[in-house]
Structures are given as C-alpha cells and as structure tokens.
Amino acid sequence: MRRRTFPLLIAVVALFGVSAPLSLHLAVAQESTPAAGPELPPGVTAEFLGGAPLAELPANPGLVVLVRLTLEPGTILPPEPNDPTGGFVVIESGVLTARSTGPLTVSRASEADFIMEPVATDTETTLNPGDAVYVGPFRSTEVRNDGDEPAVFLLVNILPSDASEEMLPATPAA
C-alpha cells in the first residue's frame, strides 16, 4: 500500500500547495450583482464543476481518490451495503439513474443558480451532465446507465484511514 499511497500523497500536497493561493469563494444564491471575485494569475482559469452537502464522512477519513468512470449502456453498478467510503459524483456526459438506501441531495446543473434537490430514500433519480451528488458511507446505492450512450462521471472516493489495499483502484498494467 505504501507504493500507491506515497505518490498520491505527493500529488495531494502539490495540489493543495497550488490551490491555496487560488482559493475561490463561491456564492450559492445572490440578490444583487456579485462583487468581483478573487483575481487569478494570468493564464489560470477556474470552472466550477459541482458541489453537494456532506451529510456524513467516513470514520477517520484518510485518503481521497479521484476516478473517471464510464458506464456503457445497460451497465449497472450494484449497491454495496458494507462500503465504508463516501463518494462525490459529478456527471460529465450521458445520463445515470441512481437509487439509494438513504436520502440524497442532488445539486442540479444550472447556469442561473445552485439548485439543491432532495431525493427520498429508495427513490430513483436521474443524473444529467453537470449534476452532482454525495453518497455517504454505508449508503447502499445502485447506479445504472439506462440510456443509449455511455455515461461518464467523476468519482471522488473518500476512504477511511484504515482502508485496505483492495479498496484502491488497481494500477493499469504497462
């Protein structure tokens, strides 16, 4: 596990070292014209991808992993009831359908505002490009692609510090 963790740790430290001076302040809703935001250095642009409230984090969060997943049409990611990780998902393309054993809050893509939509337990919801959702630990959630095209999404997995090596994505063979 050390071989995988050390390069990831270096990447995380580098990311926070670069992003700290670029801290962005995002407003959820405004009643007037926003004031000018922080100036970014020349050549730097920022694009907000999504956000969702964190209902609960895994016990002793210790590792964050970012993965881009593609689900082909008809593919199902089955629920894992004993999964101790938390997952933040942002849909890039295609459409996904999700059903969770606990309530969710979906951040709907919108140019006008930050729209938060509550989703009741055991209720299906459709996730479109730009939508985001956080799924807490031990929240058994089925995700499937009922569409006609591949669905691509970013998954930020928050693993507990005592996560086993089997929980990490495999390194592709050379």
trRosetta pair geometry for C-beta under 8 A, 3 or more apart (Angstrom, degrees):
i j d omega theta_ij theta_ji phi_ij phi_ji
1 4 6.0 -64 -160 43 44 104
1 5 5.7 37 151 -22 78 116
1 165 4.5 -128 -81 -83 97 106
1 168 7.5 143 -130 -3 87 145
2 5 5.6 -61 -134 42 31 108
2 6 5.9 34 171 -27 69 107
3 6 6.8 -48 -141 25 20 108
3 7 7.8 8 165 -2 51 103
4 7 7.1 -68 -162 40 30 98
4 8 6.4 22 152 -12 66 119
4 165 7.4 126 30 -138 140 95
4 168 5.9 101 137 149 157 162
4 171 7.0 -146 -103 -47 107 116
5 8 5.6 -69 -150 45 32 112
5 9 5.9 38 155 -27 71 107
5 63 7.2 -85 -123 -109 96 129
6 9 5.6 -51 -144 32 29 114
6 10 6.6 31 156 -19 62 102
7 10 5.6 -51 -150 34 36 113
7 11 6.4 37 152 -19 66 104
8 11 5.6 -53 -150 36 34 112
8 12 6.4 34 152 -20 66 105
8 63 7.2 37 124 -153 144 104
8 65 7.5 -36 -144 -99 142 78
9 12 5.7 -53 -146 36 31 111
9 13 6.3 30 155 -17 65 106
10 13 5.8 -55 -147 38 30 110
10 14 6.2 30 154 -19 64 108
11 14 5.7 -55 -146 38 30 111
11 15 6.2 33 154 -23 64 106
12 15 5.6 -53 -147 34 30 113
12 16 6.4 23 157 -11 65 105
12 64 7.0 117 -108 54 129 105
13 16 6.1 -58 -146 41 29 104
13 17 6.1 33 153 -23 64 110
14 17 5.6 -56 -146 37 29 115
14 18 6.3 21 158 -13 65 108
15 18 6.1 -62 -149 40 27 103
15 19 5.8 8 162 -7 67 117
16 19 5.9 -60 -128 47 30 101
16 20 6.0 48 168 -43 66 99
17 20 6.5 -37 -144 9 20 114
18 21 7.7 -73 -180 34 33 92
18 22 7.2 1 144 5 66 122
19 22 5.3 -78 -152 53 48 106
19 23 7.2 87 152 -74 75 56
20 23 6.4 -7 -168 -47 37 96
22 38 7.5 154 -164 108 46 135
22 40 6.2 37 -137 -122 101 91
22 41 7.9 -78 -92 5 101 93
22 44 6.8 -117 -116 159 134 149
22 46 7.2 162 166 -70 121 130
23 38 7.0 84 81 2 64 168
24 37 7.0 15 -149 179 79 131
24 38 6.5 -135 -110 38 52 119
24 46 5.8 -180 -76 154 146 165
24 48 7.9 -154 127 -78 151 93
25 37 6.5 -168 54 -141 88 95
25 38 6.8 110 9 -17 94 106
26 48 6.3 106 -112 -105 135 137
26 51 7.4 165 97 -29 156 154
26 114 8.0 96 152 -68 113 143
27 30 5.2 37 140 -54 144 107
27 34 6.2 -162 17 -111 149 125
28 113 7.9 42 164 -172 58 81
28 114 4.7 -88 -151 50 69 140
29 113 6.0 22 -105 -146 85 108
29 114 6.7 -116 -55 38 73 95
30 33 7.9 64 138 -132 134 2
30 34 5.6 -70 -121 -71 173 88
34 37 7.3 9 141 -51 124 87
36 39 7.8 13 150 -61 114 80
40 44 4.2 -127 160 90 118 109
40 45 7.0 144 89 -93 159 27
40 46 6.4 178 -74 -15 150 105
41 44 5.0 65 63 7 77 125
48 51 7.5 -42 -174 -23 107 104
49 90 5.1 29 148 -165 107 163
49 132 7.4 106 127 -73 75 131
49 154 7.4 -1 160 40 145 146
50 90 4.1 173 27 -112 143 111
50 107 5.6 143 -166 85 88 130
50 109 7.6 -56 -95 -84 99 80
50 130 6.8 163 -77 -178 107 50
50 131 7.2 58 -123 143 134 19
50 132 3.0 143 169 -51 131 139
51 107 5.6 130 74 -89 55 172
51 114 7.1 -15 58 -150 115 125
51 132 6.1 99 33 85 18 153
52 88 6.4 178 43 -136 116 93
52 105 6.0 156 -162 90 95 93
52 106 7.3 -40 -113 -133 120 24
52 107 4.9 -132 -81 -16 77 114
52 116 7.9 131 -131 -121 64 97
52 132 5.0 -147 -38 122 107 100
52 133 5.5 110 -99 -137 161 22
52 134 4.1 -177 101 -13 126 96
53 105 5.4 22 37 63 105 147
53 116 7.3 43 -13 -135 109 138
53 134 6.8 -129 79 34 41 133
54 57 6.1 14 172 -60 126 84
54 86 7.4 41 -146 176 97 152
54 134 5.7 -95 -100 154 56 167
54 136 7.8 112 -169 -89 63 94
55 102 8.0 -173 102 136 162 131
55 103 7.9 147 -98 83 158 89
55 105 7.6 144 -51 7 109 109
55 134 6.9 172 6 101 85 117
55 136 5.0 -78 72 -53 107 134
56 86 7.3 -160 98 -93 63 128
56 136 4.5 57 59 -144 91 137
56 137 6.6 -89 109 29 106 90
57 61 5.1 -53 163 -46 123 128
57 86 5.6 -80 -139 -16 50 153
57 136 7.6 -99 -74 -136 17 89
57 137 7.4 45 154 -14 27 114
57 158 6.2 -74 -152 127 89 148
58 61 5.2 115 63 -85 90 76
58 84 5.4 84 -139 152 116 82
58 85 5.8 -36 -65 -124 139 33
58 86 5.2 -140 -30 -14 86 94
58 137 4.5 114 -95 -64 73 138
58 158 5.7 -175 8 116 111 95
58 159 6.6 -33 47 -172 165 19
58 160 4.4 -122 145 -65 127 82
59 84 7.1 -56 30 -171 91 117
59 137 7.4 -98 -5 61 71 172
59 160 5.5 16 72 -118 69 124
60 160 5.2 62 76 -161 86 88
60 161 4.4 -77 143 16 108 108
60 162 6.6 49 89 -5 138 91
61 64 7.7 31 173 -61 111 85
61 86 7.6 -37 -101 22 116 119
61 158 5.3 -27 -137 172 118 108
61 159 7.3 113 -149 78 65 34
61 160 6.4 -80 -99 -109 35 43
61 161 6.9 74 121 -40 16 81
62 159 6.4 -57 62 99 80 79
62 160 5.9 37 13 158 103 34
62 161 2.6 122 -55 -92 144 67
62 162 7.2 110 9 -14 150 41
62 163 6.8 -162 63 5 115 99
63 158 7.7 155 84 -158 48 43
63 159 4.4 -15 66 60 97 110
63 161 7.1 129 -15 -106 83 46
63 163 6.2 -95 36 33 126 135
63 168 7.9 -47 131 -91 151 103
64 156 6.2 -5 -172 -177 100 96
64 157 7.1 159 -156 81 48 51
64 158 5.5 -14 -104 -104 78 67
64 159 7.4 -169 -80 18 28 78
65 156 7.3 159 79 -157 43 48
65 157 4.6 -12 59 57 97 102
65 159 6.6 37 -2 -14 108 115
65 168 6.7 173 -86 -134 155 75
65 169 6.6 161 171 2 141 104
66 154 6.6 -13 -166 -172 93 101
66 155 7.3 156 -153 83 45 50
66 156 5.3 -16 -99 -102 75 73
66 157 7.9 -168 -76 19 27 71
67 154 7.4 152 81 -158 42 54
67 155 4.9 -17 63 62 92 99
67 157 6.8 20 8 -7 112 110
67 169 5.8 137 -95 -50 132 151
68 92 7.5 5 -144 -7 104 148
68 152 6.6 5 180 -173 98 97
68 153 7.4 176 -152 91 59 31
68 154 5.6 -33 -99 -99 69 66
68 155 7.7 166 -95 17 20 76
69 152 7.2 171 88 -149 47 51
69 153 5.8 -14 60 63 91 78
69 154 7.9 150 17 -106 75 17
69 155 5.7 29 -5 -7 117 121
70 150 5.1 2 -174 178 103 125
70 151 7.1 156 -155 78 53 45
70 152 5.0 -16 -101 -99 80 79
71 75 4.2 -152 -169 77 89 128
71 77 6.9 -91 -97 -31 130 100
71 94 7.5 -168 63 116 87 155
71 96 6.9 86 44 -102 142 103
71 143 7.3 -145 -58 127 159 102
71 144 7.4 -172 167 -159 151 33
71 145 4.1 171 117 -28 116 128
71 150 6.6 157 78 -159 43 70
71 151 4.8 -10 57 57 98 98
71 153 7.9 4 1 13 102 102
72 75 4.9 97 57 -28 68 123
72 145 6.7 176 94 69 25 150
72 150 5.4 -37 -106 -103 49 87
73 145 5.5 -118 -115 123 34 114
73 146 7.8 18 -154 164 75 12
73 147 5.9 -106 -111 89 93 58
73 148 5.6 14 -104 -139 145 23
73 149 6.6 66 -59 6 109 8
73 150 6.9 -90 -31 -74 70 44
74 145 6.7 -27 19 84 23 91
74 146 7.8 68 -84 -116 39 36
75 144 6.7 -174 98 -148 49 66
75 145 5.1 30 50 31 83 111
76 142 6.6 -15 -170 -171 101 101
76 143 7.4 153 -160 85 53 46
76 144 4.2 -15 -108 -103 75 105
76 145 7.9 -138 -71 23 45 65
77 142 6.9 163 83 -159 66 50
77 143 4.4 5 50 60 113 94
77 144 7.0 -157 23 -73 64 53
78 142 6.2 -25 -145 -116 36 89
79 101 7.2 93 -158 -24 148 108
79 140 3.9 58 175 177 124 90
79 141 5.7 152 -114 54 91 18
79 142 4.7 -59 -45 -58 91 74
80 83 4.0 74 104 -39 113 116
80 140 6.5 -162 67 -123 29 76
81 101 7.3 38 -114 -1 89 156
81 138 7.0 26 175 -159 55 68
81 140 4.1 -14 -92 -77 67 126
82 138 6.9 -7 -133 -116 28 81
83 137 6.9 -142 111 -151 69 63
83 138 6.7 179 67 -84 58 36
83 139 8.0 -61 71 47 104 52
83 140 7.6 131 23 -93 104 58
84 137 5.0 8 -168 -155 44 120
84 138 6.5 12 -102 -49 48 82
84 159 7.7 69 95 -151 92 61
84 160 5.2 -31 130 -10 126 126
84 163 7.4 -160 77 -95 117 86
85 137 6.1 164 73 -104 12 85
85 157 5.1 -3 173 -171 141 96
85 158 6.0 152 -167 72 80 52
85 159 5.1 -31 -107 -96 106 60
85 160 7.2 -124 -87 -11 60 75
85 163 7.4 45 -76 -103 101 130
85 167 6.9 156 -48 -173 128 129
86 134 6.7 5 174 -177 105 96
86 135 6.8 174 -160 89 58 55
86 136 5.3 -24 -116 -134 97 42
86 137 5.3 -58 -62 -46 75 76
86 157 7.5 147 78 -161 47 48
86 158 4.2 -9 59 54 97 113
87 134 7.1 168 89 -154 45 53
87 135 4.8 -2 58 54 93 99
87 155 5.7 -22 -163 -163 110 98
87 156 6.9 150 -157 76 54 51
87 157 5.3 -17 -103 -104 84 65
87 158 7.2 -157 -73 17 36 76
88 132 7.0 5 -179 -175 86 104
88 133 7.7 -178 -149 93 50 38
88 134 4.9 -19 -101 -102 75 82
88 155 7.3 144 74 -158 49 46
88 156 4.2 -8 56 55 102 106
88 158 7.5 59 -9 -21 95 105
89 127 7.4 -2 117 -168 124 163
89 132 6.5 170 89 -151 55 57
89 133 5.3 -7 56 58 101 80
89 134 7.7 175 17 -86 71 33
89 135 7.2 30 -7 -4 112 104
89 153 5.4 15 -170 161 96 133
89 154 7.0 157 -152 81 47 55
89 155 5.5 -10 -100 -102 78 71
89 156 7.8 -152 -66 24 35 69
90 130 7.7 -22 -172 -149 88 21
90 131 7.6 174 -147 91 51 41
90 132 4.7 -14 -99 -100 74 95
90 153 6.3 168 81 -162 42 83
90 154 4.7 -1 54 52 96 104
91 94 7.2 -123 -170 70 105 70
91 95 7.7 33 -166 -116 147 35
91 96 6.3 -150 -104 12 122 111
91 127 4.9 164 -47 144 140 103
91 128 6.2 163 93 112 152 20
91 129 5.2 -126 118 -106 101 33
91 130 6.5 -34 72 25 91 28
91 131 5.0 23 22 53 121 82
91 132 7.4 -144 7 -74 74 47
91 151 7.1 -47 -145 -174 101 99
91 152 7.7 110 -166 84 59 52
91 153 4.8 -42 -107 -102 49 104
92 129 6.4 -11 146 -132 20 89
92 152 4.4 -48 66 102 114 98
92 153 5.8 -178 6 -98 82 37
92 154 6.4 89 -41 -21 109 85
93 129 5.5 15 -101 -94 37 118
93 149 7.7 -69 144 121 101 121
93 150 7.5 43 101 96 106 80
93 151 6.9 -164 99 -143 59 43
93 152 4.7 27 46 38 90 104
94 129 7.4 110 39 -62 35 91
94 145 6.5 -16 161 -135 133 115
94 147 5.7 -177 -165 59 88 150
94 149 5.3 -146 -104 97 94 91
94 150 5.6 -102 -67 111 146 42
94 151 3.0 -144 109 -100 136 58
94 152 6.0 115 14 8 115 61
95 126 6.1 -8 -176 -172 110 102
95 127 6.8 155 -161 78 58 54
95 128 5.7 -15 -111 -102 88 63
95 129 7.9 -69 -77 -27 62 71
95 145 7.4 121 82 -142 59 71
95 146 7.4 -53 101 57 104 79
95 147 4.6 117 50 -51 99 135
95 151 6.0 -98 52 -100 26 119
96 126 7.4 154 83 -158 45 53
96 127 4.5 -11 63 57 94 108
96 143 5.6 -7 -177 -169 125 96
96 144 7.0 142 -160 71 74 32
96 145 6.0 -51 -107 -88 67 65
96 151 5.0 132 -62 169 85 158
96 153 6.7 -22 -26 -37 143 141
97 124 5.7 -4 -177 -168 104 109
97 125 7.3 162 -154 80 58 36
97 126 5.7 -29 -100 -100 72 65
97 127 7.5 -173 -83 15 22 80
97 143 7.4 155 79 -155 47 48
97 144 5.3 -23 61 64 95 85
97 145 7.7 161 16 -96 82 18
97 146 5.3 28 -6 -3 130 117
98 104 7.4 12 114 5 129 171
98 124 7.1 150 77 -150 37 59
98 125 5.6 -22 62 60 87 86
98 127 6.1 40 -5 -19 114 119
98 133 7.0 -152 55 67 165 164
98 141 5.9 0 -169 -179 103 108
98 142 6.9 164 -150 85 52 54
98 143 5.0 -11 -100 -102 86 75
98 144 7.9 165 -81 19 43 64
99 122 6.4 27 -176 -148 102 40
99 123 6.9 -165 -129 85 81 22
99 124 4.9 -38 -76 -90 100 66
99 125 7.6 150 -80 14 51 68
99 141 6.9 169 84 -152 41 63
99 142 5.1 0 55 52 91 100
100 103 7.6 143 91 -104 120 2
100 104 5.3 102 31 -40 147 116
100 119 7.5 89 34 106 111 119
100 121 7.0 -90 97 -133 77 55
100 122 7.6 -107 80 -62 42 34
100 135 6.3 -156 -110 -127 138 107
100 139 5.5 6 -168 163 116 104
100 140 7.0 149 -155 85 60 49
100 141 4.1 -16 -101 -101 86 94
100 142 7.9 -162 -75 24 45 59
101 121 6.4 10 173 -157 32 98
101 122 6.7 30 -117 -63 43 79
101 139 6.1 -169 57 -163 86 57
101 140 4.3 43 -4 53 127 93
101 141 7.2 -120 7 -66 74 57
102 121 5.7 -35 -138 -105 19 97
102 136 6.7 -48 80 49 150 110
102 139 4.5 -80 28 -129 121 105
103 118 6.5 -11 -176 -169 115 95
103 119 6.5 158 -162 82 64 58
103 120 6.0 -39 -110 -135 90 31
103 121 5.3 -58 -59 -51 64 75
104 118 7.6 150 86 -159 47 49
104 119 4.4 -9 63 58 92 113
104 125 7.0 -124 71 18 131 148
104 133 5.5 14 178 -162 124 120
104 134 7.7 174 -150 68 86 53
104 135 6.7 -26 -109 -94 113 73
104 139 8.0 122 -77 168 91 145
104 141 7.9 77 -68 -110 133 131
105 116 5.4 -3 179 -171 112 101
105 117 7.0 152 -162 73 60 40
105 118 5.5 -32 -104 -99 77 57
105 119 7.1 -176 -88 14 25 81
105 133 7.1 169 83 -134 45 77
105 134 7.4 4 58 41 86 89
106 116 7.4 150 77 -156 43 50
106 117 4.8 -22 63 63 94 98
106 119 5.9 57 -14 -25 106 120
106 125 6.0 -161 -39 155 147 151
106 127 6.8 -144 -139 -100 129 88
106 131 5.8 -7 -179 -172 107 112
106 132 7.3 151 -163 77 60 42
106 133 4.8 -32 -107 -84 70 104
107 114 6.6 -33 -153 -172 106 82
107 115 7.0 128 -163 76 53 55
107 116 5.9 -26 -99 -98 65 66
107 117 7.9 171 -88 19 17 77
107 131 6.6 156 82 -161 59 57
107 132 4.3 -8 56 59 112 94
107 133 7.0 -171 17 -71 74 49
108 115 4.2 -33 55 84 106 114
108 116 7.7 -165 9 -82 82 16
108 117 5.6 56 -31 -10 113 119
108 128 7.9 35 -146 47 80 104
108 130 7.8 44 173 109 44 97
108 131 5.6 -20 -120 -110 45 91
109 128 6.6 -104 23 92 120 97
109 129 6.6 -10 -15 107 163 57
109 130 2.5 59 -95 113 143 124
109 131 5.4 -86 -19 -57 90 54
110 113 5.4 -17 109 57 134 59
110 114 7.2 -170 59 -89 110 19
110 115 4.9 76 -5 -3 144 113
110 130 8.0 154 -17 135 37 134
117 125 7.8 154 109 -144 122 137
119 123 5.5 -153 178 79 84 115
119 125 4.6 -55 -120 -50 145 142
120 123 4.4 74 67 -10 83 136
127 131 4.5 -150 -157 86 76 137
127 133 6.6 -90 -103 -8 131 124
127 153 7.7 27 121 -94 135 141
128 131 5.2 95 53 -14 60 120
135 139 5.0 -151 -180 83 85 129
135 141 5.0 -73 -141 -10 146 156
136 139 4.7 91 66 -20 72 131
137 160 7.8 57 -108 -48 146 105
145 150 7.2 -22 -156 -147 160 37
145 151 4.5 -163 -108 7 115 122
147 151 6.4 114 36 -56 126 105
159 163 4.0 -14 169 -46 121 156
159 167 5.9 133 -129 125 132 135
159 168 7.7 -38 -54 -77 167 73
160 163 5.3 140 64 -50 69 84
163 167 4.6 -92 -178 57 109 145
163 168 7.3 112 129 -48 123 82
164 167 5.5 110 63 -6 68 98
165 168 5.8 -48 -163 22 50 113
